[in-house]
Amino acid sequence: MNRRNFLTLTGTFTGGALLLPDFLHAFGSQKSTIIGDQCVVFVQLSGGNDGLNTFVPFDNPLYYDLRPKIALSKNDVVGKNQGMAFHPALKGFAEMQQNGDLSVIQNVGYPEPNRSHFRSQEIWQTASASNQYINEGWLGRYLDLQCKEHQPTAGINLDNIDNLALKGLEPNSITVKNPNIFKTKNQKEEAGTLSSNPHLDFVRKIANSVTEGSDEIQKALTKSTSEISYPKTGLSTNLAWIARLIKGNLNSKVYYTSLNGFDTHDNQLGIQNNKLTELNDALFSFYTDLKKASLMQNVTVVVFSEFGRRVKDNGNGTDHGTAAPMFVIGGRNKGKIIGNNPNLSDLDQGDLKYETDFRSVYASLLKDKLDFDYTTIGIQNKALKGLF
């Protein structure tokens, strides 16, 4: 068993105790997040969220003509701004934008879009071209170069399954189901050679390294608390943990989590309302929590989905489409609406034409928030201007 395979097995553990390695020393040479270091939190909306009913062109008559069954009333949408407004469930989004803490990037996509959930998610997670296949994720490649040596908790994925975006040549990220479940193993004998089998010794030493710092992790969690009470939902729970880890000064640069259920071919109005309510309440709680802790300027939240939906409804929902908005919260973003309002009179076979390549957003995050040269991981798109 080699080092990477062993850490793959120990990285994700869903029954009983979860062992996390060396959390507090992942970026020991860098400054504390609390006193200025930046981190980025990604919230992936899996299933293809309908962007047109999330950030709504309520002032465009074509929106109502093309969506007679599912268009949202201009009397119900919130946060009206330049002919656009948020879904009524996103009152927290509207407030964050009014506070100057939320930017909307309109019409985000990529050339030759793919309408397969799996493939489009893969493109977003690897930052590949539509016809290009890459084994490592874009954040995994960033962490490979960012980390001077193997750092298992440089990236944290709050989920039940691993995420391709964080996969690198080195296992510099870990998937965590519940960060409160840490156990310390006292194996003093592992400091030296334990047997005549060097492979067994190697595995034991790696196992010992996985448990390093667990006492310090407990201390960090003890001194970090939630400033507010979060809703009792899966996404809220994950974001509450992320907030605790950030406030506990654990120095991970990237956090990732997801919310499923956005594949709204049928019963879209009810389903999307429920999912966006969960998203809104979780993110606004996270925002409020970190605002109270005076940390929101150090934390940038990115909300995206693998594609949007078709412009015309199918009677009770929408089918797979292409371009859609991205949302950026915190991190001293400029609180703008970037890009033109969706052009509903100039479609590509019934789909929105993309205006901003998502890799330009990635480039901006790497350059402006993580102080990293994005070209070194193969992103050639220029960084999006006006975001930060």
C-alpha positions as CSV (number, residue, x, y, z in Angstrom):
1,M,0.0,0.0,0.0
2,N,1.5,3.3,-1.0
3,R,1.3,6.6,0.9
4,R,-1.5,8.2,-1.2
5,N,-3.7,5.1,-1.2
6,F,-3.4,4.8,2.6
7,L,-4.3,8.4,3.1
8,T,-7.2,8.1,0.7
9,L,-8.5,5.3,3.0
10,T,-8.0,7.3,6.1
11,G,-9.2,10.6,4.8
12,T,-12.8,9.7,4.5
13,F,-14.3,7.7,7.4
14,T,-18.0,7.6,7.9
15,G,-18.5,5.2,10.7
16,G,-17.4,5.8,14.3
17,A,-14.3,8.0,14.8
18,L,-12.8,10.2,12.2
19,L,-9.1,10.8,12.4
20,L,-7.8,14.2,11.2
21,P,-4.1,14.9,10.8
22,D,-2.0,17.8,11.9
23,F,-4.8,20.4,11.5
24,L,-3.2,23.3,13.3
25,H,0.1,23.0,11.5
26,A,-1.2,22.8,8.0
27,F,0.0,26.3,7.3
28,G,2.3,26.8,10.3
29,S,4.5,29.3,8.4
30,Q,1.6,31.5,7.5
31,K,-0.3,34.2,9.4
32,S,-3.5,33.4,11.2
33,T,-6.7,33.7,9.3
34,I,-8.0,35.9,12.1
35,I,-5.3,38.5,11.6
36,G,-5.5,38.7,7.8
37,D,-5.1,35.4,5.9
38,Q,-7.8,34.7,3.4
39,C,-9.7,31.5,2.8
40,V,-12.4,30.6,0.2
41,V,-15.5,28.6,0.9
42,F,-17.3,26.9,-2.0
43,V,-21.0,26.0,-2.0
44,Q,-21.8,23.8,-5.0
45,L,-25.5,23.6,-6.0
46,S,-25.6,20.1,-7.5
47,G,-28.2,19.2,-10.1
48,G,-28.2,22.3,-12.2
49,N,-29.9,25.2,-10.4
50,D,-32.2,27.4,-12.5
51,G,-30.4,30.7,-12.6
52,L,-33.3,32.6,-14.3
53,N,-35.6,31.9,-11.3
54,T,-32.8,32.6,-8.8
55,F,-31.7,36.0,-10.1
56,V,-34.7,37.0,-12.0
57,P,-35.0,39.3,-15.1
58,F,-38.4,40.5,-13.8
59,D,-38.4,43.6,-16.0
60,N,-38.1,41.7,-19.2
61,P,-41.5,40.7,-20.8
62,L,-39.8,37.8,-22.6
63,Y,-39.2,36.1,-19.3
64,Y,-42.9,35.8,-18.8
65,D,-43.6,34.9,-22.4
66,L,-41.1,32.0,-22.3
67,R,-42.0,30.8,-18.8
68,P,-45.8,31.0,-18.6
69,K,-46.0,28.2,-16.0
70,I,-43.1,29.0,-13.7
71,A,-42.2,32.7,-14.0
72,L,-42.0,34.5,-10.7
73,S,-44.2,37.5,-10.2
74,K,-42.4,40.9,-10.2
75,N,-44.4,41.6,-7.1
76,D,-42.8,38.7,-5.2
77,V,-39.1,39.0,-6.1
78,V,-36.8,40.9,-3.7
79,G,-33.9,43.2,-3.9
80,K,-34.7,44.8,-7.3
81,N,-31.7,46.3,-8.9
82,Q,-31.1,47.2,-12.6
83,G,-34.0,45.1,-13.9
84,M,-32.9,42.0,-11.9
85,A,-34.1,40.7,-8.5
86,F,-33.7,37.7,-6.2
87,H,-36.1,34.7,-5.8
88,P,-38.4,35.5,-2.9
89,A,-36.7,32.9,-0.8
90,L,-33.4,34.8,-1.0
91,K,-34.1,37.7,1.2
92,G,-30.8,37.2,3.0
93,F,-29.0,37.4,-0.4
94,A,-30.8,40.7,-1.1
95,E,-29.7,42.0,2.3
96,M,-26.1,41.0,1.8
97,Q,-26.1,42.7,-1.6
98,Q,-27.6,45.8,0.0
99,N,-24.8,45.7,2.5
100,G,-22.3,45.7,-0.3
101,D,-21.1,42.2,0.6
102,L,-22.6,40.2,-2.3
103,S,-21.6,40.3,-6.0
104,V,-23.6,38.6,-8.8
105,I,-21.7,37.5,-11.8
106,Q,-24.3,37.0,-14.6
107,N,-24.2,34.5,-17.5
108,V,-21.4,32.3,-16.3
109,G,-20.5,29.3,-18.4
110,Y,-17.9,27.9,-20.8
111,P,-17.5,27.2,-24.5
112,E,-19.2,24.1,-26.0
113,P,-21.2,23.4,-22.8
114,N,-22.0,19.9,-21.7
115,R,-25.5,19.2,-20.3
116,S,-24.5,16.0,-18.5
117,H,-24.5,16.5,-14.7
118,F,-21.4,14.3,-14.2
119,R,-19.4,15.7,-17.1
120,S,-20.3,19.4,-16.5
121,Q,-19.4,19.0,-12.8
122,E,-16.1,17.5,-13.8
123,I,-15.4,20.4,-16.1
124,W,-16.1,22.9,-13.3
125,Q,-14.1,20.9,-10.7
126,T,-11.0,20.4,-12.9
127,A,-11.3,23.7,-14.8
128,S,-10.8,21.8,-18.0
129,A,-12.0,22.6,-21.5
130,S,-15.1,20.7,-22.7
131,N,-13.0,18.2,-24.7
132,Q,-10.2,17.9,-22.2
133,Y,-9.9,15.4,-19.4
134,I,-7.8,16.1,-16.3
135,N,-7.3,13.7,-13.4
136,E,-6.6,16.4,-10.8
137,G,-9.0,19.1,-9.6
138,W,-8.1,22.8,-10.0
139,L,-8.0,23.3,-6.2
140,G,-6.0,20.1,-5.8
141,R,-3.4,21.4,-8.3
142,Y,-3.3,24.7,-6.4
143,L,-2.7,22.9,-3.1
144,D,0.0,20.7,-4.7
145,L,2.0,23.9,-5.4
146,Q,0.9,25.9,-2.3
147,C,2.0,23.2,0.2
148,K,5.7,22.8,0.6
149,E,5.1,19.3,1.9
150,H,2.2,16.9,2.3
151,Q,-0.5,18.8,4.4
152,P,-3.6,16.6,4.8
153,T,-5.9,19.4,5.9
154,A,-4.8,22.2,3.5
155,G,-8.3,21.8,2.0
156,I,-11.4,20.7,3.9
157,N,-14.4,19.1,2.2
158,L,-17.5,19.0,4.4
159,D,-19.4,16.1,2.8
160,N,-20.0,12.4,2.8
161,I,-18.0,11.8,-0.4
162,D,-14.7,13.2,-1.7
163,N,-14.7,16.0,-4.2
164,L,-12.7,16.0,-7.5
165,A,-12.0,19.7,-7.2
166,L,-9.7,19.0,-4.3
167,K,-7.9,16.0,-5.7
168,G,-4.2,16.6,-6.3
169,L,-1.1,14.6,-6.8
170,E,-0.7,14.7,-3.0
171,P,-3.6,14.2,-0.6
172,N,-3.6,17.7,0.7
173,S,-7.3,17.7,1.6
174,I,-9.6,15.7,3.7
175,T,-13.3,14.9,3.6
176,V,-14.9,15.4,6.9
177,K,-18.4,14.3,7.9
178,N,-18.4,15.7,11.4
179,P,-15.4,17.7,12.6
180,N,-16.4,17.1,16.2
181,I,-15.5,13.4,16.0
182,F,-11.8,13.3,16.7
183,K,-10.0,10.6,18.6
184,T,-6.5,10.6,19.8
185,K,-4.5,7.4,19.5
186,N,-1.5,7.0,21.8
187,Q,1.0,4.9,19.9
188,K,4.4,5.9,21.3
189,E,6.0,2.8,19.8
190,E,5.3,4.0,16.3
191,A,8.2,6.5,16.6
192,G,10.7,3.9,15.7
193,T,10.9,0.7,13.7
194,L,8.1,-1.6,14.9
195,S,8.7,-4.7,12.9
196,S,10.9,-6.4,10.3
197,N,8.3,-5.4,7.7
198,P,9.2,-1.9,6.3
199,H,5.8,-1.6,4.6
200,L,4.0,-2.3,7.8
201,D,6.2,0.3,9.6
202,F,5.4,2.8,6.8
203,V,1.7,2.3,7.2
204,R,1.9,2.6,11.0
205,K,3.9,5.8,10.8
206,I,1.4,7.3,8.3
207,A,-1.4,6.3,10.7
208,N,0.4,8.0,13.5
209,S,0.8,11.2,11.5
210,V,-2.9,11.2,10.7
211,T,-3.6,11.5,14.4
212,E,-1.1,14.3,15.1
213,G,-2.5,17.4,16.6
214,S,-5.9,15.9,17.6
215,D,-5.5,17.3,21.2
216,E,-4.9,20.8,19.7
217,I,-7.9,20.4,17.5
218,Q,-10.1,19.7,20.5
219,K,-8.7,22.9,22.1
220,A,-9.4,24.9,19.0
221,L,-12.9,23.7,18.8
222,T,-13.4,24.4,22.5
223,K,-12.4,28.0,22.1
224,S,-14.4,28.5,18.9
225,T,-18.2,28.8,19.2
226,S,-21.1,29.8,17.0
227,E,-22.0,33.4,17.5
228,I,-25.6,32.6,16.5
229,S,-28.0,29.6,16.3
230,Y,-28.0,28.0,12.8
231,P,-31.1,26.3,11.2
232,K,-31.3,22.6,11.6
233,T,-30.5,21.6,8.0
234,G,-27.6,19.7,6.4
235,L,-26.1,22.8,4.7
236,S,-26.4,24.9,7.8
237,T,-24.7,22.2,9.9
238,N,-21.8,22.1,7.4
239,L,-21.4,25.9,7.3
240,A,-21.6,26.1,11.1
241,W,-18.7,23.7,11.3
242,I,-16.7,25.7,8.7
243,A,-17.3,28.8,10.7
244,R,-16.0,27.0,13.8
245,L,-12.9,25.8,12.0
246,I,-12.2,29.3,10.6
247,K,-12.7,30.9,14.0
248,G,-10.6,28.2,15.7
249,N,-7.7,29.5,13.5
250,L,-7.0,26.1,11.8
251,N,-5.6,27.9,8.7
252,S,-7.1,25.8,5.9
253,K,-7.2,27.8,2.8
254,V,-10.1,26.1,1.0
255,Y,-13.4,24.8,2.3
256,Y,-15.9,23.0,0.2
257,T,-19.5,21.8,0.7
258,S,-22.5,21.1,-1.5
259,L,-26.3,21.2,-1.5
260,N,-28.1,18.6,-3.7
261,G,-31.5,18.5,-5.3
262,F,-31.6,21.2,-8.0
263,D,-32.5,19.0,-11.0
264,T,-36.0,20.5,-11.4
265,H,-37.5,18.9,-14.4
266,D,-40.8,18.7,-12.6
267,N,-42.5,20.6,-9.7
268,Q,-39.8,23.3,-10.0
269,L,-41.6,26.1,-8.1
270,G,-42.0,24.0,-4.9
271,I,-38.7,22.2,-5.1
272,Q,-36.6,25.3,-5.9
273,N,-38.3,27.3,-3.3
274,N,-37.4,24.7,-0.6
275,K,-33.8,24.4,-1.8
276,L,-33.2,28.1,-2.1
277,T,-34.7,28.7,1.4
278,E,-32.2,26.2,2.8
279,L,-29.4,27.9,0.9
280,N,-30.5,31.4,1.9
281,D,-30.9,30.6,5.6
282,A,-27.7,28.6,5.9
283,L,-25.6,31.2,4.1
284,F,-27.1,34.2,5.9
285,S,-26.5,32.5,9.2
286,F,-22.8,31.8,8.2
287,Y,-22.5,35.4,7.0
288,T,-24.0,36.8,10.3
289,D,-21.8,34.5,12.4
290,L,-18.6,35.6,10.8
291,K,-19.7,39.2,10.7
292,K,-20.1,39.1,14.4
293,A,-16.6,37.6,14.7
294,S,-15.2,40.4,12.4
295,L,-14.0,37.7,10.0
296,M,-16.2,38.2,6.9
297,Q,-13.5,40.3,5.2
298,N,-11.1,37.3,5.4
299,V,-13.6,34.8,4.0
300,T,-14.9,34.6,0.5
301,V,-17.9,32.4,-0.2
302,V,-18.6,31.2,-3.8
303,V,-21.9,29.8,-4.8
304,F,-22.3,28.0,-8.2
305,S,-24.0,25.2,-10.0
306,E,-22.7,23.0,-12.9
307,F,-25.2,24.6,-15.4
308,G,-28.4,26.5,-15.5
309,R,-31.7,25.5,-17.1
310,R,-33.4,25.9,-20.4
311,V,-34.9,29.4,-20.9
312,K,-38.3,28.0,-21.9
313,D,-40.2,26.0,-19.3
314,N,-41.3,22.4,-20.1
315,G,-44.8,22.9,-18.5
316,N,-43.9,22.3,-14.9
317,G,-40.2,22.7,-14.7
318,T,-37.1,23.2,-16.8
319,D,-34.6,21.0,-18.5
320,H,-30.8,21.1,-18.6
321,G,-29.4,24.4,-19.9
322,T,-26.1,26.3,-19.9
323,A,-25.1,29.7,-18.4
324,A,-26.3,30.8,-15.0
325,P,-25.2,33.4,-12.3
326,M,-22.5,32.8,-9.7
327,F,-22.7,34.6,-6.3
328,V,-19.7,35.8,-4.3
329,I,-20.1,36.8,-0.7
330,G,-17.6,38.5,1.6
331,G,-13.9,38.8,1.1
332,R,-14.2,42.5,0.5
333,N,-15.9,41.9,-2.9
334,K,-17.3,45.1,-4.5
335,G,-21.0,44.2,-4.1
336,K,-21.7,44.7,-7.8
337,I,-23.8,43.0,-10.5
338,I,-21.2,42.0,-13.1
339,G,-22.2,41.4,-16.7
340,N,-25.2,42.1,-18.7
341,N,-28.7,41.0,-17.9
342,P,-29.6,37.7,-19.6
343,N,-30.4,38.3,-23.3
344,L,-33.6,36.3,-23.8
345,S,-34.0,37.4,-27.4
346,D,-30.6,36.0,-28.5
347,L,-30.4,32.4,-27.5
348,D,-28.2,29.5,-28.5
349,Q,-30.7,26.7,-29.5
350,G,-32.9,27.8,-26.6
351,D,-30.1,28.3,-24.1
352,L,-28.5,31.5,-22.7
353,K,-25.2,32.4,-24.2
354,Y,-22.4,32.5,-21.7
355,E,-20.7,35.9,-21.1
356,T,-18.1,35.1,-18.4
357,D,-16.0,31.9,-18.4
358,F,-16.1,30.4,-14.9
359,R,-12.3,30.0,-15.1
360,S,-12.0,33.8,-15.1
361,V,-13.7,33.8,-11.7
362,Y,-11.3,31.1,-10.5
363,A,-8.4,33.1,-11.7
364,S,-9.7,36.1,-9.8
365,L,-10.1,34.1,-6.6
366,L,-6.5,32.7,-6.9
367,K,-4.9,36.0,-7.8
368,D,-6.8,38.4,-5.6
369,K,-7.7,36.3,-2.6
370,L,-5.0,33.6,-2.4
371,D,-2.1,35.5,-3.9
372,F,-1.4,32.7,-6.3
373,D,-0.4,32.7,-10.0
374,Y,-3.3,30.9,-11.6
375,T,-1.4,30.2,-14.8
376,T,0.8,27.7,-13.0
377,I,-2.2,25.3,-12.7
378,G,-3.2,25.6,-16.4
379,I,-5.8,28.4,-16.2
380,Q,-5.2,30.6,-19.2
381,N,-8.3,32.8,-18.9
382,K,-7.7,36.3,-17.6
383,A,-8.9,37.1,-14.1
384,L,-12.3,38.7,-13.9
385,K,-12.1,42.4,-13.3
386,G,-14.3,44.3,-10.9
387,L,-15.0,41.5,-8.5
388,F,-12.6,42.6,-5.7
